């Protein structure tokens, strides 16, 4: 059984050649609200991260896959396992399809399916969870289509800059979704 390759995407480990792409993604301020990033990453810090990306999930408690299109082999996104807890056999999962033109084409759905399969078959995990801002309806729908169930709402969980006024701040609810494997 091949768990990391689907019909339209495949998942692979991060390579040193991904440095510029990951630096661009990590420093895209539009994504900072979902990644809880507050400051830009230097090329040096990304290079250090890549140098340690080969470490085992049991050691560093996280794992990142690059999502690539089967037809072109090009990077279209990232999917992360984080806060891995081997004792309780669970982890958080987050996904990013970088360009809007690639969204809605099934890439994220298949990448998430492959990740769930990998977690179940190779890591023997019991559950995955996702934390998604309440207004990210496409992401909530993606996870629900892949077997995740809404189990709670964290009220006023994320502080975000106001739209149109970068100095006005507000708080948004975060939806907690869970998938028992």
Secondary structure, DSSP 8 states (H G I E B T S, - for coil): --SSB-SSEEEEE--GGGHHHHHHHHT-GGGHHHHT--S---HHHHHHHHHHTTS-HHHHS-EEEEEEETTT--EEEEEEEEEEETTTTEEEEEEEE-SGGGTTSSHHHHHHHHHHHHHHHTS--SEEEEEEETT-HHHHHHHHHTT-EEEEEEEEEEEEEETTEEEEEEEEEEEEEEEE-
